[in-house]
Amino acid sequence: MVEELLGELGEIAEAAGDLTLLQDRGFVKLAPAGLDKKVALQRILDECVPFEPSVIMNAGDMPDRVIMDELDRRRREDGTPTLKVGVRNLRDGVDLFVPGPPQGVLPFIRALGGASV
């Protein structure tokens, strides 16, 4: 079943030409080839958020260190309020650490929204 799904996703990525199939423990995703997370964050903020955010939050692990560094820069240079949530193997330099996904992150996000955990 999983192998079938991975095969189909691989075909989709190949047909698109600019997508890569990424696999890690517990997740599979299609992402643009050569994904630059810092550029992705900038595009989300510039193109997808139609208002000045009151805070920018990111929850991530070591591969997301580049995003955390960008949040540090925005906090330092622009005074943008940020919340850096570390998971799994990212404990240093974050504002808060929660257990690895999904058991720690999802209840945390639900609690922020006022939903019962």
N, CA, C and O atoms as a printed pandas DataFrame, in Angstrom:
     atom_number atom_name residue_name chain_id  residue_number  x_coord  y_coord  z_coord
0              1         N          MET        A               1    0.820   -1.191    0.000
1              2        CA          MET        A               1    0.000    0.000    0.000
2              3         C          MET        A               1    0.871    1.265    0.000
3              4         O          MET        A               1    0.702    2.130   -0.859
4              5         N          VAL        A               2    1.807    1.377    0.964
5              6        CA          VAL        A               2    2.683    2.550    1.048
6              7         C          VAL        A               2    3.553    2.641   -0.195
7              8         O          VAL        A               2    3.742    3.724   -0.750
8              9         N          GLU        A               3    4.087    1.498   -0.635
9             10        CA          GLU        A               3    4.942    1.504   -1.825
10            11         C          GLU        A               3    4.174    1.974   -3.057
11            12         O          GLU        A               3    4.718    2.685   -3.901
12            13         N          GLU        A               4    2.903    1.572   -3.155
13            14        CA          GLU        A               4    2.064    2.014   -4.265
14            15         C          GLU        A               4    1.890    3.528   -4.253
15            16         O          GLU        A               4    2.040    4.196   -5.277
16            17         N          LEU        A               5    1.571    4.053   -3.074
17            18        CA          LEU        A               5    1.382    5.492   -2.927
18            19         C          LEU        A               5    2.663    6.245   -3.272
19            20         O          LEU        A               5    2.626    7.251   -3.980
20            21         N          LEU        A               6    3.798    5.755   -2.770
21            22        CA          LEU        A               6    5.075    6.409   -3.067
22            23         C          LEU        A               6    5.364    6.381   -4.563
23            24         O          LEU        A               6    5.876    7.352   -5.121
24            25         N          GLY        A               7    5.035    5.264   -5.210
25            26        CA          GLY        A               7    5.230    5.168   -6.652
26            27         C          GLY        A               7    4.411    6.198   -7.400
27            28         O          GLY        A               7    4.909    6.855   -8.315
28            29         N          GLU        A               8    3.139    6.340   -7.006
29            30        CA          GLU        A               8    2.265    7.314   -7.653
30            31         C          GLU        A               8    2.737    8.744   -7.402
31            32         O          GLU        A               8    2.734    9.569   -8.315
32            33         N          LEU        A               9    3.142    9.038   -6.168
33            34        CA          LEU        A               9    3.645   10.384   -5.870
34            35         C          LEU        A               9    4.931   10.662   -6.641
35            36         O          LEU        A               9    5.145   11.779   -7.112
36            37         N          GLY        A              10    5.775    9.666   -6.769
37            38        CA          GLY        A              10    7.001    9.826   -7.550
38            39         C          GLY        A              10    6.701   10.152   -9.005
39            40         O          GLY        A              10    7.380   10.977   -9.617
40            41         N          GLU        A              11    5.683    9.502   -9.553
41            42        CA          GLU        A              11    5.277    9.781  -10.933
42            43         C          GLU        A              11    4.752   11.212  -11.066
43            44         O          GLU        A              11    5.035   11.894  -12.051
44            45         N          ILE        A              12    3.996   11.655  -10.082
45            46        CA          ILE        A              12    3.482   13.033  -10.101
46            47         C          ILE        A              12    4.638   14.029  -10.064
47            48         O          ILE        A              12    4.654   15.003  -10.817
48            49         N          ALA        A              13    5.606   13.776   -9.180
49            50        CA          ALA        A              13    6.765   14.666   -9.074
50            51         C          ALA        A              13    7.530   14.710  -10.382
51            52         O          ALA        A              13    7.938   15.780  -10.833
52            53         N          GLU        A              14    7.724   13.555  -10.989
53            54        CA          GLU        A              14    8.461   13.493  -12.251
54            55         C          GLU        A              14    7.707   14.227  -13.358
55            56         O          GLU        A              14    8.315   14.953  -14.144
56            57         N          ALA        A              15    6.398   14.044  -13.423
57            58        CA          ALA        A              15    5.592   14.701  -14.453
58            59         C          ALA        A              15    5.593   16.221  -14.280
59            60         O          ALA        A              15    5.598   16.959  -15.264
60            61         N          ALA        A              16    5.589   16.682  -13.041
61            62        CA          ALA        A              16    5.582   18.121  -12.792
62            63         C          ALA        A              16    6.897   18.763  -13.193
63            64         O          ALA        A              16    6.926   19.915  -13.627
64            65         N          GLY        A              17    7.976   18.025  -13.051
65            66        CA          GLY        A              17    9.276   18.528  -13.470
66            67         C          GLY        A              17   10.016   19.345  -12.433
67            68         O          GLY        A              17   11.247   19.362  -12.435
68            69         N          ASP        A              18    9.311   20.018  -11.552
69            70        CA          ASP        A              18   10.009   20.856  -10.573
70            71         C          ASP        A              18    9.662   20.461   -9.138
71            72         O          ASP        A              18    9.837   21.252   -8.211
72            73         N          LEU        A              19    9.170   19.239   -8.961
73            74        CA          LEU        A              19    8.854   18.751   -7.623
74            75         C          LEU        A              19    9.787   17.603   -7.234
75            76         O          LEU        A              19   10.279   16.861   -8.085
76            77         N          THR        A              20   10.011   17.483   -5.948
77            78        CA          THR        A              20   10.825   16.410   -5.398
78            79         C          THR        A              20    9.988   15.670   -4.365
79            80         O          THR        A              20    9.245   16.292   -3.606
80            81         N          LEU        A              21   10.102   14.353   -4.332
81            82        CA          LEU        A              21    9.428   13.542   -3.330
82            83         C          LEU        A              21   10.365   13.401   -2.144
83            84         O          LEU        A              21   11.460   12.854   -2.277
84            85         N          LEU        A              22    9.941   13.895   -0.978
85            86        CA          LEU        A              22   10.741   13.846    0.236
86            87         C          LEU        A              22   10.109   12.880    1.221
87            88         O          LEU        A              22    8.897   12.903    1.434
88            89         N          GLN        A              23   10.940   12.021    1.828
89            90        CA          GLN        A              23   10.449   11.068    2.817
90            91         C          GLN        A              23   11.286   11.185    4.074
91            92         O          GLN        A              23   12.504   11.354    4.017
92            93         N          ASP        A              24   10.620   11.093    5.195
93            94        CA          ASP        A              24   11.299   11.066    6.483
94            95         C          ASP        A              24   10.457   10.190    7.381
95            96         O          ASP        A              24    9.416    9.684    6.962
96            97         N          ARG        A              25   10.891   10.008    8.598
97            98        CA          ARG        A              25   10.109    9.204    9.533
98            99         C          ARG        A              25    8.754    9.866    9.749
99           100         O          ARG        A              25    8.675   10.997   10.228
100          101         N          GLY        A              26    7.699    9.158    9.394
101          102        CA          GLY        A              26    6.364    9.639    9.698
102          103         C          GLY        A              26    5.753   10.606    8.704
103          104         O          GLY        A              26    4.625   11.051    8.916
104          105         N          PHE        A              27    6.450   10.953    7.622
105          106        CA          PHE        A              27    5.812   11.831    6.643
106          107         C          PHE        A              27    6.411   11.638    5.264
107          108         O          PHE        A              27    7.542   11.179    5.105
108          109         N          VAL        A              28    5.620   12.000    4.281
109          110        CA          VAL        A              28    6.026   12.031    2.880
110          111         C          VAL        A              28    5.454   13.328    2.331
111          112         O          VAL        A              28    4.299   13.657    2.598
112          113         N          LYS        A              29    6.254   14.069    1.565
113          114        CA          LYS        A              29    5.710   15.292    0.981
114          115         C          LYS        A              29    6.331   15.565   -0.376
115          116         O          LYS        A              29    7.455   15.158   -0.672
116          117         N          LEU        A              30    5.562   16.265   -1.186
117          118        CA          LEU        A              30    6.058   16.782   -2.453
118          119         C          LEU        A              30    6.435   18.232   -2.216
119          120         O          LEU        A              30    5.664   18.992   -1.630
120          121         N          ALA        A              31    7.612   18.613   -2.666
121          122        CA          ALA        A              31    8.068   19.984   -2.467
122          123         C          ALA        A              31    8.827   20.431   -3.711
123          124         O          ALA        A              31    9.345   19.602   -4.459
124          125         N          PRO        A              32    8.891   21.741   -3.930
125          126        CA          PRO        A              32    9.678   22.231   -5.056
126          127         C          PRO        A              32   11.126   21.770   -4.944
127          128         O          PRO        A              32   11.706   21.770   -3.858
128          129         N          ALA        A              33   11.700   21.382   -6.070
129          130        CA          ALA        A              33   13.104   20.973   -6.081
130          131         C          ALA        A              33   13.962   22.137   -5.619
131          132         O          ALA        A              33   13.712   23.283   -5.993
132          133         N          GLY        A              34   14.964   21.852   -4.813
133          134        CA          GLY        A              34   15.843   22.900   -4.322
134          135         C          GLY        A              34   15.149   23.861   -3.385
135          136         O          GLY        A              34   15.471   25.049   -3.356
136          137         N          LEU        A              35   14.202   23.358   -2.623
137          138        CA          LEU        A              35   13.427   24.198   -1.714
138          139         C          LEU        A              35   14.338   25.016   -0.810
139          140         O          LEU        A              35   15.199   24.466   -0.123
140          141         N          ASP        A              36   14.147   26.317   -0.814
141          142        CA          ASP        A              36   14.870   27.225    0.065
142          143         C          ASP        A              36   13.873   27.719    1.098
143          144         O          ASP        A              36   12.999   28.527    0.786
144          145         N          LYS        A              37   14.001   27.239    2.322
145          146        CA          LYS        A              37   13.009   27.539    3.356
146          147         C          LYS        A              37   12.965   29.026    3.707
147          148         O          LYS        A              37   11.900   29.550    4.033
148          149         N          LYS        A              38   14.088   29.697    3.646
149          150        CA          LYS        A              38   14.096   31.129    3.939
150          151         C          LYS        A              38   13.294   31.888    2.882
151          152         O          LYS        A              38   12.509   32.777    3.211
152          153         N          VAL        A              39   13.494   31.538    1.631
153          154        CA          VAL        A              39   12.734   32.165    0.543
154          155         C          VAL        A              39   11.252   31.825    0.677
155          156         O          VAL        A              39   10.395   32.678    0.450
156          157         N          ALA        A              40   10.951   30.580    1.044
157          158        CA          ALA        A              40    9.559   30.179    1.218
158          159         C          ALA        A              40    8.899   31.017    2.311
159          160         O          ALA        A              40    7.768   31.471    2.138
160          161         N          LEU        A              41    9.588   31.229    3.437
161          162        CA          LEU        A              41    9.041   32.053    4.518
162          163         C          LEU        A              41    8.786   33.477    4.029
163          164         O          LEU        A              41    7.728   34.045    4.298
164          165         N          GLN        A              42    9.742   34.051    3.318
165          166        CA          GLN        A              42    9.579   35.412    2.816
166          167         C          GLN        A              42    8.388   35.511    1.859
167          168         O          GLN        A              42    7.625   36.476    1.914
168          169         N          ARG        A              43    8.230   34.515    0.985
169          170        CA          ARG        A              43    7.108   34.535    0.035
170          171         C          ARG        A              43    5.774   34.401    0.752
171          172         O          ARG        A              43    4.808   35.079    0.402
172          173         N          ILE        A              44    5.716   33.523    1.761
173          174        CA          ILE        A              44    4.471   33.367    2.519
174          175         C          ILE        A              44    4.093   34.699    3.155
175          176         O          ILE        A              44    2.943   35.129    3.066
176          177         N          LEU        A              45    5.059   35.350    3.798
177          178        CA          LEU        A              45    4.769   36.612    4.477
178          179         C          LEU        A              45    4.427   37.726    3.495
179          180         O          LEU        A              45    3.543   38.541    3.761
180          181         N          ASP        A              46    5.125   37.764    2.357
181          182        CA          ASP        A              46    4.909   38.833    1.380
182          183         C          ASP        A              46    3.666   38.619    0.521
183          184         O          ASP        A              46    2.976   39.580    0.181
184          185         N          GLU        A              47    3.376   37.362    0.166
185          186        CA          GLU        A              47    2.338   37.096   -0.820
186          187         C          GLU        A              47    1.061   36.482   -0.250
187          188         O          GLU        A              47    0.003   36.586   -0.871
188          189         N          CYS        A              48    1.139   35.851    0.909
189          190        CA          CYS        A              48   -0.010   35.091    1.399
190          191         C          CYS        A              48   -0.660   35.676    2.641
191          192         O          CYS        A              48   -1.795   35.327    2.964
192          193         N          VAL        A              49    0.030   36.549    3.336
193          194        CA          VAL        A              49   -0.527   37.127    4.565
194          195         C          VAL        A              49   -0.954   38.559    4.237
195          196         O          VAL        A              49   -0.109   39.436    4.059
196          197         N          PRO        A              50   -2.280   38.793    4.156
197          198        CA          PRO        A              50   -2.773   40.103    3.713
198          199         C          PRO        A              50   -2.827   41.157    4.820
199          200         O          PRO        A              50   -3.520   42.165    4.681
200          201         N          PHE        A              51   -2.104   40.933    5.914
201          202        CA          PHE        A              51   -2.116   41.873    7.029
202          203         C          PHE        A              51   -0.763   41.803    7.728
203          204         O          PHE        A              51    0.029   40.894    7.482
204          205         N          GLU        A              52   -0.513   42.761    8.588
205          206        CA          GLU        A              52    0.719   42.746    9.380
206          207         C          GLU        A              52    0.524   41.749   10.518
207          208         O          GLU        A              52   -0.304   41.988   11.397
208          209         N          PRO        A              53    1.256   40.647   10.528
209          210        CA          PRO        A              53    1.034   39.652   11.575
210          211         C          PRO        A              53    1.440   40.182   12.950
211          212         O          PRO        A              53    2.403   40.938   13.078
212          213         N          SER        A              54    0.687   39.770   13.978
213          214        CA          SER        A              54    1.025   40.176   15.344
214          215         C          SER        A              54    2.224   39.384   15.858
215          216         O          SER        A              54    2.948   39.852   16.737
216          217         N          VAL        A              55    2.431   38.209   15.323
217          218        CA          VAL        A              55    3.584   37.382   15.672
218          219         C          VAL        A              55    3.775   36.359   14.549
219          220         O          VAL        A              55    2.812   35.927   13.915
220          221         N          ILE        A              56    5.018   35.987   14.319
221          222        CA          ILE        A              56    5.323   34.937   13.348
222          223         C          ILE        A              56    5.840   33.747   14.149
223          224         O          ILE        A              56    6.819   33.863   14.886
224          225         N          MET        A              57    5.175   32.602   14.000
225          226        CA          MET        A              57    5.577   31.402   14.726
226          227         C          MET        A              57    6.027   30.334   13.751
227          228         O          MET        A              57    5.439   30.159   12.683
228          229         N          ASN        A              58    7.068   29.627   14.125
229          230        CA          ASN        A              58    7.495   28.461   13.368
230          231         C          ASN        A              58    7.778   27.344   14.349
231          232         O          ASN        A              58    8.437   27.547   15.369
232          233         N          ALA        A              59    7.275   26.164   14.033
233          234        CA          ALA        A              59    7.606   24.956   14.792
234          235         C          ALA        A              59    8.404   24.070   13.857
235          236         O          ALA        A              59    7.940   23.728   12.769
236          237         N          GLY        A              60    9.608   23.696   14.280
237          238        CA          GLY        A              60   10.425   22.887   13.391
238          239         C          GLY        A              60   11.573   22.210   14.106
239          240         O          GLY        A              60   11.832   22.435   15.288
240          241         N          ASP        A              61   12.260   21.359   13.329
241          242        CA          ASP        A              61   13.427   20.655   13.842
242          243         C          ASP        A              61   14.676   21.176   13.130
243          244         O          ASP        A              61   14.628   22.224   12.486
244          245         N          MET        A              62   15.786   20.458   13.242
245          246        CA          MET        A              62   17.067   20.963   12.728
246          247         C          MET        A              62   17.036   21.423   11.269
247          248         O          MET        A              62   17.646   22.447   10.961
248          249         N          PRO        A              63   16.356   20.721   10.354
249          250        CA          PRO        A              63   16.321   21.238    8.985
250          251         C          PRO        A              63   15.655   22.616    8.869
251          252         O          PRO        A              63   15.824   23.305    7.863
252          253         N          ASP        A              64   14.907   23.012    9.888
253          254        CA          ASP        A              64   14.239   24.314    9.883
254          255         C          ASP        A              64   15.061   25.399   10.574
255          256         O          ASP        A              64   14.562   26.497   10.819
256          257         N          ARG        A              65   16.298   25.098   10.881
257          258        CA          ARG        A              65   17.183   26.062   11.546
258          259         C          ARG        A              65   17.285   27.357   10.743
259          260         O          ARG        A              65   17.354   28.436   11.330
260          261         N          VAL        A              66   17.295   27.271    9.414
261          262        CA          VAL        A              66   17.411   28.462    8.568
262          263         C          VAL        A              66   16.202   29.380    8.768
263          264         O          VAL        A              66   16.341   30.603    8.727
264          265         N          ILE        A              67   15.017   28.800    8.983
265          266        CA          ILE        A              67   13.837   29.614    9.255
266          267         C          ILE        A              67   13.968   30.288   10.613
267          268         O          ILE        A              67   13.637   31.463   10.769
268          269         N          MET        A              68   14.457   29.528   11.598
269          270        CA          MET        A              68   14.628   30.099   12.938
270          271         C          MET        A              68   15.628   31.254   12.891
271          272         O          MET        A              68   15.440   32.267   13.565
272          273         N          ASP        A              69   16.687   31.103   12.098
273          274        CA          ASP        A              69   17.669   32.180   11.957
274          275         C          ASP        A              69   17.038   33.415   11.317
275          276         O          ASP        A              69   17.344   34.542   11.708
276          277         N          GLU        A              70   16.159   33.208   10.335
277          278        CA          GLU        A              70   15.466   34.339    9.703
278          279         C          GLU        A              70   14.532   35.009   10.704
279          280         O          GLU        A              70   14.413   36.234   10.710
280          281         N          LEU        A              71   13.868   34.223   11.551
281          282        CA          LEU        A              71   13.011   34.819   12.575
282          283         C          LEU        A              71   13.849   35.634   13.562
283          284         O          LEU        A              71   13.426   36.702   14.003
284          285         N          ASP        A              72   15.044   35.126   13.909
285          286        CA          ASP        A              72   15.947   35.899   14.771
286          287         C          ASP        A              72   16.295   37.235   14.123
287          288         O          ASP        A              72   16.299   38.268   14.791
288          289         N          ARG        A              73   16.588   37.216   12.815
289          290        CA          ARG        A              73   16.947   38.437   12.098
290          291         C          ARG        A              73   15.787   39.428   12.118
291          292         O          ARG        A              73   15.982   40.612   12.390
292          293         N          ARG        A              74   14.584   38.941   11.832
293          294        CA          ARG        A              74   13.406   39.821   11.829
294          295         C          ARG        A              74   13.149   40.395   13.216
295          296         O          ARG        A              74   12.783   41.563   13.352
296          297         N          ARG        A              75   13.337   39.586   14.229
297          298        CA          ARG        A              75   13.132   40.035   15.617
298          299         C          ARG        A              75   14.143   41.124   15.954
299          300         O          ARG        A              75   13.794   42.148   16.541
300          301         N          ARG        A              76   15.394   40.895   15.578
301          302        CA          ARG        A              76   16.487   41.811   15.903
302          303         C          ARG        A              76   16.412   43.096   15.087
303          304         O          ARG        A              76   16.512   44.186   15.651
304          305         N          GLU        A              77   16.240   42.992   13.780
305          306        CA          GLU        A              77   16.321   44.155   12.894
306          307         C          GLU        A              77   15.010   44.918   12.754
307          308         O          GLU        A              77   15.015   46.148   12.699
308          309         N          ASP        A              78   13.890   44.208   12.697
309          310        CA          ASP        A              78   12.601   44.858   12.443
310          311         C          ASP        A              78   11.735   44.953   13.689
311          312         O          ASP        A              78   10.718   45.645   13.685
312          313         N          GLY        A              79   12.130   44.264   14.757
313          314        CA          GLY        A              79   11.304   44.227   15.959
314          315         C          GLY        A              79   10.068   43.367   15.802
315          316         O          GLY        A              79    9.134   43.470   16.597
316          317         N          THR        A              80   10.050   42.505   14.770
317          318        CA          THR        A              80    8.906   41.630   14.535
318          319         C          THR        A              80    8.793   40.604   15.652
319          320         O          THR        A              80    9.755   39.881   15.915
320          321         N          PRO        A              81    7.647   40.521   16.315
321          322        CA          PRO        A              81    7.481   39.496   17.344
322          323         C          PRO        A              81    7.503   38.097   16.711
323          324         O          PRO        A              81    6.810   37.847   15.724
324          325         N          THR        A              82    8.284   37.211   17.273
325          326        CA          THR        A              82    8.392   35.855   16.746
326          327         C          THR        A              82    8.309   34.853   17.888
327          328         O          THR        A              82    8.604   35.173   19.039
328          329         N          LEU        A              83    7.903   33.640   17.551
329          330        CA          LEU        A              83    7.881   32.529   18.500
330          331         C          LEU        A              83    8.495   31.328   17.803
331          332         O          LEU        A              83    7.942   30.809   16.834
332          333         N          LYS        A              84    9.637   30.894   18.303
333          334        CA          LYS        A              84   10.355   29.760   17.712
334          335         C          LYS        A              84   10.125   28.541   18.596
335          336         O          LYS        A              84   10.550   28.501   19.750
336          337         N          VAL        A              85    9.438   27.541   18.024
337          338        CA          VAL        A              85    9.117   26.324   18.755
338          339         C          VAL        A              85    9.965   25.192   18.195
339          340         O          VAL        A              85    9.823   24.819   17.031
340          341         N          GLY        A              86   10.835   24.653   19.016
341          342        CA          GLY        A              86   11.684   23.546   18.602
342          343         C          GLY        A              86   11.021   22.212   18.878
343          344         O          GLY        A              86   10.343   22.039   19.891
344          345         N          VAL        A              87   11.221   21.274   17.973
345          346        CA          VAL        A              87   10.741   19.906   18.144
346          347         C          VAL        A              87   11.866   18.942   17.808
347          348         O          VAL        A              87   12.873   19.314   17.205
348          349         N          ARG        A              88   11.670   17.717   18.206
349          350        CA          ARG        A              88   12.581   16.615   17.927
350          351         C          ARG        A              88   14.016   16.922   18.330
351          352         O          ARG        A              88   14.372   16.738   19.494
352          353         N          ASN        A              89   14.841   17.379   17.412
353          354        CA          ASN        A              89   16.272   17.566   17.681
354          355         C          ASN        A              89   16.699   19.038   17.694
355          356         O          ASN        A              89   17.890   19.335   17.593
356          357         N          LEU        A              90   15.749   19.952   17.818
357          358        CA          LEU        A              90   16.082   21.380   17.858
358          359         C          LEU        A              90   15.665   21.956   19.207
359          360         O          LEU        A              90   14.505   22.308   19.420
360          361         N          ARG        A              91   16.627   22.044   20.101
361          362        CA          ARG        A              91   16.365   22.567   21.445
362          363         C          ARG        A              91   17.079   23.893   21.689
363          364         O          ARG        A              91   16.575   24.738   22.428
364          365         N          ASP        A              92   18.227   24.080   21.086
365          366        CA          ASP        A              92   19.022   25.288   21.315
366          367         C          ASP        A              92   18.508   26.443   20.462
367          368         O          ASP        A              92   18.184   26.272   19.286
368          369         N          GLY        A              93   18.441   27.620   21.076
369          370        CA          GLY        A              93   18.097   28.829   20.345
370          371         C          GLY        A              93   16.622   28.993   20.034
371          372         O          GLY        A              93   16.258   29.824   19.203
372          373         N          VAL        A              94   15.758   28.211   20.689
373          374        CA          VAL        A              94   14.318   28.362   20.465
374          375         C          VAL        A              94   13.677   28.950   21.722
375          376         O          VAL        A              94   14.265   28.929   22.803
376          377         N          ASP        A              95   12.483   29.466   21.562
377          378        CA          ASP        A              95   11.761   30.043   22.696
378          379         C          ASP        A              95   11.064   28.978   23.529
379          380         O          ASP        A              95   10.864   29.144   24.733
380          381         N          LEU        A              96   10.699   27.889   22.876
381          382        CA          LEU        A              96    9.936   26.833   23.524
382          383         C          LEU        A              96   10.277   25.515   22.855
383          384         O          LEU        A              96   10.472   25.471   21.640
384          385         N          PHE        A              97   10.353   24.439   23.627
385          386        CA          PHE        A              97   10.566   23.102   23.069
386          387         C          PHE        A              97    9.369   22.240   23.433
387          388         O          PHE        A              97    8.940   22.222   24.586
388          389         N          VAL        A              98    8.829   21.527   22.455
389          390        CA          VAL        A              98    7.746   20.571   22.696
390          391         C          VAL        A              98    8.174   19.224   22.131
391          392         O          VAL        A              98    9.034   19.169   21.252
392          393         N          PRO        A              99    7.583   18.128   22.627
393          394        CA          PRO        A              99    7.938   16.804   22.101
394          395         C          PRO        A              99    7.730   16.743   20.591
395          396         O          PRO        A              99    6.934   17.492   20.025
396          397         N          GLY        A             100    8.454   15.844   19.963
397          398        CA          GLY        A             100    8.407   15.704   18.514
398          399         C          GLY        A             100    7.023   15.469   17.955
399          400         O          GLY        A             100    6.102   15.056   18.659
400          401         N          PRO        A             101    6.901   15.743   16.664
401          402        CA          PRO        A             101    5.597   15.647   16.007
402          403         C          PRO        A             101    5.092   14.202   16.006
403          404         O          PRO        A             101    5.891   13.266   16.015
404          405         N          PRO        A             102    3.786   14.023   15.996
405          406        CA          PRO        A             102    2.783   15.066   16.122
406          407         C          PRO        A             102    2.306   15.278   17.559
407          408         O          PRO        A             102    1.551   16.212   17.826
408          409         N          GLN        A             103    2.737   14.424   18.481
409          410        CA          GLN        A             103    2.152   14.457   19.826
410          411         C          GLN        A             103    2.370   15.761   20.567
411          412         O          GLN        A             103    1.550   16.090   21.424
412          413         N          GLY        A             104    3.410   16.520   20.300
413          414        CA          GLY        A             104    3.629   17.770   21.011
414          415         C          GLY        A             104    3.144   18.989   20.268
415          416         O          GLY        A             104    2.574   19.894   20.877
416          417         N          VAL        A             105    3.353   19.035   18.977
417          418        CA          VAL        A             105    3.044   20.229   18.190
418          419         C          VAL        A             105    1.545   20.433   18.032
419          420         O          VAL        A             105    1.050   21.539   18.248
420          421         N          LEU        A             106    0.821   19.397   17.663
421          422        CA          LEU        A             106   -0.613   19.559   17.429
422          423         C          LEU        A             106   -1.368   19.984   18.682
423          424         O          LEU        A             106   -2.169   20.915   18.599
424          425         N          PRO        A             107   -1.159   19.359   19.833
425          426        CA          PRO        A             107   -1.844   19.862   21.033
426          427         C          PRO        A             107   -1.457   21.307   21.371
427          428         O          PRO        A             107   -2.294   22.076   21.843
428          429         N          PHE        A             108   -0.208   21.674   21.135
429          430        CA          PHE        A             108    0.232   23.042   21.390
430          431         C          PHE        A             108   -0.525   24.031   20.509
431          432         O          PHE        A             108   -1.002   25.057   20.994
432          433         N          ILE        A             109   -0.635   23.728   19.225
433          434        CA          ILE        A             109   -1.329   24.617   18.295
434          435         C          ILE        A             109   -2.818   24.681   18.641
435          436         O          ILE        A             109   -3.423   25.752   18.592
436          437         N          ARG        A             110   -3.404   23.543   18.989
437          438        CA          ARG        A             110   -4.815   23.555   19.404
438          439         C          ARG        A             110   -5.000   24.427   20.646
439          440         O          ARG        A             110   -5.970   25.179   20.740
440          441         N          ALA        A             111   -4.081   24.325   21.586
441          442        CA          ALA        A             111   -4.182   25.133   22.814
442          443         C          ALA        A             111   -4.072   26.618   22.509
443          444         O          ALA        A             111   -4.743   27.428   23.150
444          445         N          LEU        A             112   -3.240   26.989   21.545
445          446        CA          LEU        A             112   -3.130   28.400   21.155
446          447         C          LEU        A             112   -4.467   28.923   20.629
447          448         O          LEU        A             112   -4.832   30.077   20.852
448          449         N          GLY        A             113   -5.181   28.054   19.931
449          450        CA          GLY        A             113   -6.465   28.458   19.369
450          451         C          GLY        A             113   -7.611   28.364   20.348
451          452         O          GLY        A             113   -8.744   28.710   20.012
452          453         N          GLY        A             114   -7.335   27.898   21.558
453          454        CA          GLY        A             114   -8.367   27.809   22.583
454          455         C          GLY        A             114   -9.179   26.527   22.523
455          456         O          GLY        A             114  -10.130   26.366   23.288
456          457         N          ALA        A             115   -8.820   25.600   21.619
457          458        CA          ALA        A             115   -9.542   24.330   21.533
458          459         C          ALA        A             115   -9.067   23.399   22.637
459          460         O          ALA        A             115   -7.952   23.539   23.139
460          461         N          SER        A             116   -9.907   22.461   23.010
461          462        CA          SER        A             116   -9.484   21.493   24.017
462          463         C          SER        A             116   -8.449   20.556   23.418
463          464         O          SER        A             116   -8.538   20.192   22.245
464          465         N          VAL        A             117   -7.477   20.169   24.215
465          466        CA          VAL        A             117   -6.377   19.344   23.736
466          467         C          VAL        A             117   -6.712   17.894   23.847
467          468         O          VAL        A             117   -5.899   17.043   23.488
